[in-house]
């Protein structure tokens, strides 16, 4: 048993170390990510399980020799490392200033949110009481192609006040997997409770789909929304878009390529503008290196399954699939969110996109960097997820209020995140 405890201690220490510094090499990238993701975002469950396993082995004779005591020390060290990620998550705050919504100020004059608004159970993955969900509504039917969406909206009827704001959710999954039933549910449930109408949208996936068919499908939704929004109580003239990972890339593409006819074959005259974008941990540049040793486009998944062209001979195709290519002064407001420990899409990818967008766009660009967060951190209804979703809701609500007032700047001038492990981040500082 002493050696069993030693083995547990080594395992716990390695897992904790991986959570803080996951490997970047190709062989260990995927397992390192999944291990770090589960460890960080399910830290309370991990700590309870580890503590129980350590106590069980120790009480069964695990401390009979030096190996057991060494294992116990390593196990405690590993649990301390996981606890550190939990502390960082619990201290996450996302603050929006001058967003058009009433703010609660702390004694120093900084906005804060009452904890009553941030209770984690409100972010359940099934429809909450007060939320009505209509599933599998067909928004595009052409030949053998039938694209479907789910609608999340308040259960009660609205009396007066005009139509509700709309929110489009795009799932991730590396452009090859994923479904509307699996992602964005905490945010959509929360937004519906705040009076929004959410649309969780499916699109064709690779390898059956070849870029830009993914984007064309999503633009079909935007055109459909303009025509059918009122049937669901939504405002056809106000739609924001959000999504994570591949969905973050597609979110930025939808927002930055409004009315680009190349991506609207057969419906070139349709209005595909959106009023705001909130991409989570997205890819924004396929053709330039930087965050990676070589450009993201020079990878097997994009060359063989998504864009289906050799990168070296077709870099223009990869540039045309990159949101950064379409940055312009007319870009809608952006709120870019990324985790500082993202091992699949390095945080430097978000930073350089935000810098370039701010240099060109006339609309404000907000950036929030989640210290200690992995890729896809918001899939779990954790405390960090609750704080981020609350911040996103306040940001989008500010956009909608400014839209209704039709005056002044559209969004706040600053978003900050206060953590024990790093300085606050605002609009003027990325890093």
FENCOR-V765976 format. One record per residue. PSI is psi in radians with two decimals (999 if undefined). Layout:
psi=PSI
psi=PSI
//
This chain:
psi=-0.59
psi=-0.70
psi=-0.49
psi=-0.72
psi=-0.66
psi=-0.74
psi=-0.72
psi=-0.78
psi=-0.76
psi=-0.76
psi=-0.84
psi=-0.72
psi=-0.71
psi=-0.73
psi=-0.72
psi=-0.73
psi=-0.68
psi=-0.60
psi=-0.58
psi=-0.50
psi=1.31
psi=2.62
psi=2.65
psi=-0.17
psi=2.76
psi=-0.63
psi=-0.73
psi=-0.01
psi=-0.92
psi=-0.90
psi=-0.60
psi=-0.71
psi=-0.90
psi=-0.71
psi=-0.81
psi=-0.73
psi=-0.87
psi=-0.67
psi=-0.80
psi=-0.87
psi=-0.22
psi=0.62
psi=-0.74
psi=-0.72
psi=-0.70
psi=-0.77
psi=-0.76
psi=-0.76
psi=-0.78
psi=-0.75
psi=-0.74
psi=-0.76
psi=-0.74
psi=-0.79
psi=-0.71
psi=-0.81
psi=-0.69
psi=-0.75
psi=-0.24
psi=0.32
psi=0.20
psi=-0.32
psi=0.38
psi=-0.23
psi=3.10
psi=-0.63
psi=-0.70
psi=-0.76
psi=-0.65
psi=-0.72
psi=-0.70
psi=-0.74
psi=-0.74
psi=-0.67
psi=-0.77
psi=-0.70
psi=-0.76
psi=-0.75
psi=-0.61
psi=-0.66
psi=-0.72
psi=-0.68
psi=-0.59
psi=-0.67
psi=-0.60
psi=-0.72
psi=-0.77
psi=-0.74
psi=-0.76
psi=-0.37
psi=0.16
psi=2.29
psi=2.38
psi=2.07
psi=2.28
psi=2.24
psi=2.48
psi=0.73
psi=0.00
psi=-0.13
psi=2.58
psi=2.41
psi=2.53
psi=2.15
psi=2.50
psi=3.11
psi=-0.39
psi=0.04
psi=0.07
psi=2.47
psi=2.60
psi=2.90
psi=2.31
psi=2.44
psi=-0.42
psi=-0.42
psi=-0.10
psi=0.45
psi=2.20
psi=-0.70
psi=-0.32
psi=-0.21
psi=0.77
psi=2.79
psi=-0.07
psi=2.79
psi=2.28
psi=2.78
psi=2.29
psi=-0.07
psi=2.24
psi=2.31
psi=2.22
psi=2.13
psi=2.69
psi=0.78
psi=2.22
psi=2.15
psi=-0.20
psi=2.17
psi=1.90
psi=1.97
psi=-2.17
psi=0.09
psi=2.12
psi=1.88
psi=2.39
psi=2.81
psi=2.85
psi=2.46
psi=2.25
psi=2.14
psi=2.83
psi=2.49
psi=-0.58
psi=2.70
psi=2.58
psi=2.26
psi=1.79
psi=3.09
psi=-0.06
psi=3.13
psi=2.82
psi=2.69
psi=2.63
psi=2.58
psi=2.19
psi=2.22
psi=2.23
psi=2.08
psi=2.76
psi=-2.88
psi=0.53
psi=0.50
psi=0.05
psi=-0.34
psi=3.08
psi=2.84
psi=2.71
psi=-0.35
psi=-0.14
psi=-0.42
psi=2.72
psi=0.07
psi=-0.74
psi=-0.76
psi=-0.77
psi=-0.73
psi=-0.77
psi=-0.77
psi=-0.64
psi=-0.67
psi=-0.40
psi=0.13
psi=0.16
psi=2.82
psi=2.04
psi=2.50
psi=1.90
psi=1.96
psi=2.32
psi=2.75
psi=2.86
psi=2.54
psi=2.62
psi=2.73
psi=-0.11
psi=-0.72
psi=2.51
psi=2.33
psi=2.37
psi=0.52
psi=-0.58
psi=-0.85
psi=-0.69
psi=-0.73
psi=-0.75
psi=-0.58
psi=-0.54
psi=-0.67
psi=-0.79
psi=-0.75
psi=-0.70
psi=-0.71
psi=-0.76
psi=-0.54
psi=-0.51
psi=0.00
psi=-0.71
psi=-0.45
psi=-0.39
psi=0.27
psi=0.26
psi=2.79
psi=2.00
psi=-0.29
psi=0.03
psi=1.98
psi=2.23
psi=2.82
psi=2.48
psi=2.82
psi=2.86
psi=2.56
psi=-2.10
psi=-0.60
psi=-0.51
psi=-0.74
psi=-0.81
psi=-0.59
psi=-0.85
psi=-0.66
psi=-0.77
psi=-0.77
psi=-0.61
psi=-0.21
psi=0.58
psi=2.22
psi=0.30
psi=1.98
psi=-0.49
psi=-0.55
psi=0.22
psi=0.94
psi=2.18
psi=-0.24
psi=0.77
psi=-0.52
psi=-0.06
psi=2.49
psi=2.04
psi=0.49
psi=2.60
psi=2.81
psi=-0.05
psi=2.71
psi=2.39
psi=1.45
psi=2.35
psi=2.27
psi=1.00
psi=2.98
psi=2.29
psi=-0.13
psi=1.95
psi=-0.29
psi=-0.09
psi=2.43
psi=-3.12
psi=-1.44
psi=-0.48
psi=2.75
psi=-0.55
psi=2.82
psi=2.61
psi=-0.56
psi=-0.43
psi=0.91
psi=2.71
psi=-0.72
psi=-0.68
psi=-0.73
psi=-0.68
psi=-0.42
psi=-0.52
psi=-1.19
psi=-0.54
psi=0.68
psi=2.47
psi=2.31
psi=-0.76
psi=-0.65
psi=-0.06
psi=0.76
psi=-0.47
psi=-0.64
psi=-0.66
psi=-0.57
psi=-0.69
psi=-0.27
psi=0.10
psi=2.22
psi=-0.60
psi=-0.46
psi=-0.48
psi=0.20
psi=2.31
psi=2.98
psi=-0.34
psi=0.16
psi=2.52
psi=2.94
psi=2.47
psi=2.49
psi=1.78
psi=2.28
psi=2.34
psi=2.64
psi=2.43
psi=-0.36
psi=0.45
psi=2.04
psi=-0.16
psi=-0.77
psi=1.72
psi=2.56
psi=-0.42
psi=-0.45
psi=-0.77
psi=-0.71
psi=-0.78
psi=-0.58
psi=-0.78
psi=-0.74
psi=-0.78
psi=-0.68
psi=-0.72
psi=-0.56
psi=-0.44
psi=-0.74
psi=2.47
psi=-0.32
psi=2.62
psi=2.56
psi=2.04
psi=2.45
psi=2.24
psi=2.13
psi=2.03
psi=1.82
psi=2.17
psi=-0.01
psi=2.47
psi=3.11
psi=2.50
psi=0.55
psi=-0.46
psi=0.02
psi=-0.64
psi=2.46
psi=1.14
psi=3.09
psi=-0.71
psi=-0.76
psi=-0.73
psi=-0.76
psi=-0.72
psi=-0.76
psi=-0.68
psi=-0.73
psi=-0.72
psi=-0.73
psi=-0.75
psi=-0.66
psi=-0.87
psi=-0.65
psi=-0.68
psi=-0.72
psi=-0.79
psi=-0.66
psi=-0.71
psi=-0.63
psi=-0.75
psi=-0.62
psi=-0.44
psi=0.76
psi=2.58
psi=3.08
psi=2.63
psi=-0.48
psi=2.96
psi=2.87
psi=-0.09
psi=2.39
psi=2.30
psi=2.70
psi=2.16
psi=2.13
psi=2.78
psi=-0.40
psi=0.04
psi=2.94
psi=2.85
psi=2.59
psi=2.31
psi=-3.08
psi=-0.55
psi=0.00
psi=2.17
psi=2.05
psi=999
//
